[in-house]
Amino acid sequence: MAKTEVLIIGGGIAGATAALRLARNPKRQITIITRASEPQESNTRYAQGGIIGAGLDDSSELLLKDILDAGAGVSSPHAARILATEGPPLLTEVLEKTAGVVFDHAETGEPLWGQEAAHSRRRILHVGDITGRAIMEGLSAALAKCDNVKIETNATAVDLITFPHHSRDPLDNYRPISCHGSYVFDRNESSVHRYLSHATILATGGLGRIYRNTTNPPGARGDGLAMAHRAGARIANAEYVQFHPTALSVPGAEGLLISEAVRGEGGVLLTPDLRSFMSDYSPKWKDLAPRDVVARAIHHEMETHGYSHVLLDLASHMPPEKIRDRFPYIYEQCLKVGIDFSHEPVPVVPAAHYFCGGVLVDEWGRTDIENLYAIGEISCTGVHGANRLASTSLLEGLVWGNRAASHVENALSSETSVQPRFDDIPPWDESGLSADPDPALIQGDMQTIQNIMWHYVGLVRNADRLSRAIRELRHLWNEIETFYRTR
Ligand SMILES: Cc1cc2nc3c(=O)[nH]c(=O)nc-3n(C[C@H](O)[C@H](O)[C@H](O)COP(=O)(O)OP(=O)(O)OC[C@H]3O[C@@H](n4cnc5c(N)ncnc54)[C@H](O)[C@@H]3O)c2cc1C
């Protein structure tokens, strides 16, 4: 059992930024929980390409236009404008000044701006191809200096505590739904505890792991989305899952992202018989077309010609030493599975990468449940529309992490919100539980979900595939419900 003023569920860029902003008030008590055993483990940690800054000859209007164009008419212009105007200055304030991240730069001090698909300017700041790792190290170091932030690892949020659902007072039925914290599974003790809070911020990241092929690490299972949905929060644009066109397709290293920056630096997609094909699908942008266009083009080539993969060739367009210098992580990881990325093309396939939809929030990260905020990849701010522009997601975590925290700060300073007592909220009900859960059943269910999502709710969808997915998932849902109620 724990009490805190602000409970932040998830410690990637969004959760960490919110915590840093809140920690500025020394009176605030903030708790970050993460299901991972290591505090920096998150999607953020694996980000390669970089994050958007204010590039050369750039402006927030140009960035706004690129975001809206990539979003296929579904992005919210208001949200995209917030990102385009607040993002780059916040990057300097939080990442460079507070977290001390040093992005790649020339000897003159001028940033080495990277180019990515569908960006009209070179505006991507990066730290080699391990930008996410550098960001998480910087944010963690900054958080370590905050006495009022507590970080708990191996702590998995399993359900939000909401009224009237968890309330013992029948009169709560007449009040709006409100959130008062979370039930949290402590993996060290194998037990579930109540965490009470005045404000709860969901920052649990994406859901790539519900697909068979994904670039996401194991923690990205959509936990936050499921909890928010069960609690009655509105979910928007859940159909817009972004598939990254180029994940490595080699046994033993499936899912390793081959960053978009590789095409930004001149990499070209080829069929296995070395035919370049992107100009057939996007005469204007060719290999630098938006992700959805490139991913569908690869899928189409693979399906039409029966290829198991296509190739991505940078070696013919950049000297080997430059490749090793610019993409050390990708180079090293490819070498481990016998491919010299600086001398030969790499086999790639599309993979689930980013969740454009999520828990619907307003410009301050507020959900439609009182005291519940959602930030980062779990949220739908409207920025990404039907397709995310490359390198906007880290920036979105930064902007909405900061915004949600400042809203929470104002709310806590101005209101005399009363936290419920532990007695008001029932402990986790463990009655009727029997033997230890059978891991084979859990693993089997997860693999079934991943296969259904990949085949029927993947890159190309139609009514037959979606109906099949609904039927099979409904059946599985019944099985899983019974399993969890008795184990
Ligand atoms: C391989 C890869 C490369 C990428 N490259 C880029 C890039 O170059 N530029 C860019 O802008 N974006 C990139 N992205 C996307 C970007 O990294 C993510 O969208 C972003 O980091 C999400 O940040 P977040 O804070 O919302 O979530 P995450 O960073 O994913 O953090 C989620 C946190 O929630 C925790 N969590 C999850 N479930 C629970 C639970 N039930 N209970 C408790 N804790 C929980 C996790 O442990 C973690 O701490 C990339 C993504 C991947 C996978």
The ligand as an SDF file (V2000), in Angstrom:
LIG
                    3D

 53 58  0  0  0  0  0  0  0  0999 V2000
   13.1730    0.6070  -32.0330 C   0  0  0  0  0  0  0  0  0  0  0  0
   12.4710    1.9330  -31.9330 C   0  0  0  0  0  0  0  0  0  0  0  0
   13.0320    3.0740  -32.4820 C   0  0  0  0  0  0  0  0  0  0  0  0
   12.3930    4.3150  -32.3750 C   0  0  0  0  0  0  0  0  0  0  0  0
   12.9980    5.4240  -32.8880 N   0  0  0  0  0  0  0  0  0  0  0  0
   12.4030    6.6440  -32.6880 C   0  0  0  0  0  0  0  0  0  0  0  0
   13.0760    7.8310  -33.0900 C   0  0  0  0  0  0  0  0  0  0  0  0
   14.1800    7.8120  -33.6120 O   0  0  0  0  0  0  0  0  0  0  0  0
   12.4460    9.0200  -32.8670 N   0  0  0  0  0  0  0  0  0  0  0  0
   11.2050    9.1010  -32.2810 C   0  0  0  0  0  0  0  0  0  0  0  0
   10.6760   10.2110  -32.0960 O   0  0  0  0  0  0  0  0  0  0  0  0
   10.5700    7.9720  -31.8780 N   0  0  0  0  0  0  0  0  0  0  0  0
   11.1470    6.7580  -32.0570 C   0  0  0  0  0  0  0  0  0  0  0  0
   10.4960    5.6350  -31.6390 N   0  0  0  0  0  0  0  0  0  0  0  0
    9.2230    5.7610  -30.9280 C   0  0  0  0  0  0  0  0  0  0  0  0
    9.4990    6.2820  -29.5120 C   0  0  0  0  0  0  0  0  0  0  0  0
   10.6490    5.6520  -29.0070 O   0  0  0  0  0  0  0  0  0  0  0  0
    8.3300    6.0190  -28.5840 C   0  0  0  0  0  0  0  0  0  0  0  0
    7.1220    6.4010  -29.1660 O   0  0  0  0  0  0  0  0  0  0  0  0
    8.5080    6.7950  -27.2960 C   0  0  0  0  0  0  0  0  0  0  0  0
    9.7660    6.5150  -26.7330 O   0  0  0  0  0  0  0  0  0  0  0  0
    7.4150    6.4580  -26.3040 C   0  0  0  0  0  0  0  0  0  0  0  0
    7.7410    7.0750  -25.0870 O   0  0  0  0  0  0  0  0  0  0  0  0
    6.7730    6.8580  -23.8500 P   0  0  0  0  0  0  0  0  0  0  0  0
    7.3880    7.5950  -22.7070 O   0  0  0  0  0  0  0  0  0  0  0  0
    5.3840    7.1790  -24.2320 O   0  0  0  0  0  0  0  0  0  0  0  0
    6.7930    5.2880  -23.5840 O   0  0  0  0  0  0  0  0  0  0  0  0
    8.0470    4.2520  -23.2930 P   0  0  0  0  0  0  0  0  0  0  0  0
    9.3050    4.9460  -23.5480 O   0  0  0  0  0  0  0  0  0  0  0  0
    7.7210    3.0590  -24.0330 O   0  0  0  0  0  0  0  0  0  0  0  0
    7.8880    4.0330  -21.7480 O   0  0  0  0  0  0  0  0  0  0  0  0
    6.8330    3.2350  -21.2550 C   0  0  0  0  0  0  0  0  0  0  0  0
    7.0660    2.9690  -19.7890 C   0  0  0  0  0  0  0  0  0  0  0  0
    5.8950    2.3650  -19.2310 O   0  0  0  0  0  0  0  0  0  0  0  0
    6.2670    1.2160  -18.4780 C   0  0  0  0  0  0  0  0  0  0  0  0
    5.0990    0.3330  -18.4310 N   0  0  0  0  0  0  0  0  0  0  0  0
    4.4210   -0.2430  -19.4500 C   0  0  0  0  0  0  0  0  0  0  0  0
    3.3710   -0.9410  -18.9630 N   0  0  0  0  0  0  0  0  0  0  0  0
    3.3870   -0.7800  -17.6180 C   0  0  0  0  0  0  0  0  0  0  0  0
    2.5700   -1.2510  -16.5530 C   0  0  0  0  0  0  0  0  0  0  0  0
    1.4890   -2.0150  -16.7580 N   0  0  0  0  0  0  0  0  0  0  0  0
    2.8880   -0.8950  -15.2800 N   0  0  0  0  0  0  0  0  0  0  0  0
    3.9820   -0.1280  -15.0260 C   0  0  0  0  0  0  0  0  0  0  0  0
    4.8010    0.3350  -15.9960 N   0  0  0  0  0  0  0  0  0  0  0  0
    4.4910    0.0210  -17.2650 C   0  0  0  0  0  0  0  0  0  0  0  0
    7.4830    0.6850  -19.2040 C   0  0  0  0  0  0  0  0  0  0  0  0
    8.2280   -0.1790  -18.3690 O   0  0  0  0  0  0  0  0  0  0  0  0
    8.2060    2.0050  -19.4930 C   0  0  0  0  0  0  0  0  0  0  0  0
    8.8700    2.4640  -18.3380 O   0  0  0  0  0  0  0  0  0  0  0  0
   11.1310    4.3900  -31.7270 C   0  0  0  0  0  0  0  0  0  0  0  0
   10.5620    3.2410  -31.1770 C   0  0  0  0  0  0  0  0  0  0  0  0
   11.2250    2.0180  -31.2630 C   0  0  0  0  0  0  0  0  0  0  0  0
   10.5890    0.8020  -30.6510 C   0  0  0  0  0  0  0  0  0  0  0  0
  1  2  1  0
  2  3  1  0
  2 52  2  0
  3  4  2  0
  4  5  1  0
  4 50  1  0
  5  6  2  0
  6  7  1  0
  6 13  1  0
  7  8  2  0
  7  9  1  0
  9 10  1  0
 10 11  2  0
 10 12  1  0
 12 13  2  0
 13 14  1  0
 14 15  1  0
 14 50  1  0
 15 16  1  0
 16 17  1  0
 16 18  1  0
 18 19  1  0
 18 20  1  0
 20 21  1  0
 20 22  1  0
 22 23  1  0
 23 24  1  0
 24 25  2  0
 24 26  1  0
 24 27  1  0
 27 28  1  0
 28 29  2  0
 28 30  1  0
 28 31  1  0
 31 32  1  0
 32 33  1  0
 33 34  1  0
 33 48  1  0
 34 35  1  0
 35 36  1  0
 35 46  1  0
 36 37  1  0
 36 45  1  0
 37 38  2  0
 38 39  1  0
 39 40  1  0
 39 45  2  0
 40 41  1  0
 40 42  2  0
 42 43  1  0
 43 44  2  0
 44 45  1  0
 46 47  1  0
 46 48  1  0
 48 49  1  0
 50 51  2  0
 51 52  1  0
 52 53  1  0
M  END
$$$$
